[in-house]
Amino acid sequence: MTTELMMLIAEENLETHIEKELEKESMNDLINPLEVWIVSASTNVCNHLIPILASGDVFGVDTEISLTFFDWEQTENCLISIVMETQDLASPILRSVSYCTNIEEAFFQAQVIIFLDEITDEEVFSLEGFLRSRVPLCHLYGYMMEKNADKSVKVIVGGKTFVNLKTALLMQYAPNIASNIVAVALGVEGQAKAILARKMKTSPSSIKDVIIWGNITGNNYVDLRKAKVYNYESAIWGPPGYYHSVLNLIFDSEWVTKEFGMTLETLSTTGREFGCILAAHSITTTMKYWNYGSPPGEIVSLGVMSEGQFGIPEGIVFSMPVKFENGTWEVLTNLEDISLSEKTIKRLADDLIQEKLIAMGDLLTFQPVGEESRTSIVLDAENAQSSMALYGEKEQDGLDDSEGKR
């Protein structure tokens, strides 16, 4: 037998093998639905999550899912109502719907776990007390995930209170699945896009590549250096896929440096940027990207464990630019001109480090880093028509206030 013939037969055998494996996977999907658990299911966000998950948009219209709502025993009546209403959807992809209030049974065979903000009756009178109260809960959840969940489980942490910290604690107490635990940052990203779109009189969906740095539900930067707007009505038009730099089109530097940041700060302090609709959409979009990949060439923000990228201290969950591809995510360390100064990184990281130290009892009180405004803009001296919007710390990167101002 010639080498050419052997290679041809080997190729045919490989194709047959792949077809059989795909057929086997398809049969397994029919037999075993995807096990999806929602934690703190009595919260309002869950009601907005359910129709999106049941639509087939997140996991695919050919993937059946089993939904389990987890919360504590005092919420049982609420969970029963949620189960019945979900069944009323008569969704063709919902194989089963149930609830669980027994922590020993939590996350049994779970392949996807979504953490929402928990509702608690305990009285906490200080920030430090609240931070410390997260530890035993995350310890318990982490242990049960390690014990009961599928080894390849995907865990998404959403909400509006200390999302970075809760994600870090879950990673600490579930080390075997830590690489599959992420924090949702698309809520802040979406809010920033909407504010920009209202200013530019365009659609928020036309604005891409807004980067969220740092603490998702706290002191963060909204970075517009890479932000683009597509299909924008201006004097310059281009073929499909043509875009403008957002900062090149906003000529009101006063608005960029003050009002934009102040609006974001107000929304952050009130927690409005994580309303139920936006929270549910951000969680499901992150999950969809994780399954099918983010739009090609688009920058997505995600809270992940730092490994020292961009000079960020290791060991803290930090929002940074990523892309989703082939069922996983990758930090975009190769992007040009997005480095942050040491001062900026220190400010953002110090808050996150303090939160963890306080939660673990290694620090008694939280000390904010600096008393200046959390809203700031760094002006780009190389381009008089553009500026960089960062939400978090007043910083000039070596520029005086007079430099770069128009």
HELIX and SHEET records of a PDB file:
HELIX    1   1 THR A    3  ILE A   31  1                                  29    
HELIX    2   2 ASN A   44  ALA A   54  1                                  11    
HELIX    3   3 GLU A   73  THR A   75  5                                   3    
HELIX    4   4 GLU A   76  ASP A   88  1                                  13    
HELIX    5   5 ILE A  103  GLU A  105  5                                   3    
HELIX    6   6 LEU A  127  ASN A  148  1                                  22    
HELIX    7   7 VAL A  163  TYR A  173  1                                  11    
HELIX    8   8 PRO A  175  ASN A  180  5                                   6    
HELIX    9   9 LEU A  186  MET A  200  1                                  15    
HELIX   10  10 PRO A  204  SER A  206  5                                   3    
HELIX   11  11 VAL A  246  LEU A  249  1                                   4    
HELIX   12  12 SER A  253  GLU A  254  1                                   2    
HELIX   13  13 TRP A  255  PHE A  260  3                                   6    
HELIX   14  14 GLY A  261  THR A  270  1                                  10    
HELIX   15  15 ARG A  272  PHE A  274  5                                   3    
HELIX   16  16 CYS A  276  TYR A  292  1                                  17    
HELIX   17  17 GLN A  309  GLY A  311  5                                   3    
HELIX   18  18 GLU A  342  ALA A  359  1                                  18    
SHEET    1   A 9 LEU A  94  CYS A 100  0                                        
SHEET    2   A 9 ILE A  65  PHE A  70  1                                        
SHEET    3   A 9 LEU A  34  VAL A  39  1                                        
SHEET    4   A 9 VAL A 112  PHE A 115  1                                        
SHEET    5   A 9 LYS A 154  VAL A 157  1                                        
SHEET    6   A 9 ILE A 181  VAL A 184  1                                        
SHEET    7   A 9 VAL A 300  MET A 305 -1                                        
SHEET    8   A 9 VAL A 317  GLU A 325 -1                                        
SHEET    9   A 9 THR A 328  VAL A 331 -1                                        
SHEET    1   B 3 ILE A 207  LYS A 208  0                                        
SHEET    2   B 3 LYS A 228  TYR A 230 -1                                        
SHEET    3   B 3 TYR A 243  SER A 245 -1                                        
SHEET    1   C 2 ILE A 211  GLY A 214  0                                        
SHEET    2   C 2 ASN A 220  ASP A 223 -1                                        
SHEET    1   D 2 THR A 375  LEU A 379  0                                        
SHEET    2   D 2 SER A 387  TYR A 391 -1                                        
END                                                                             
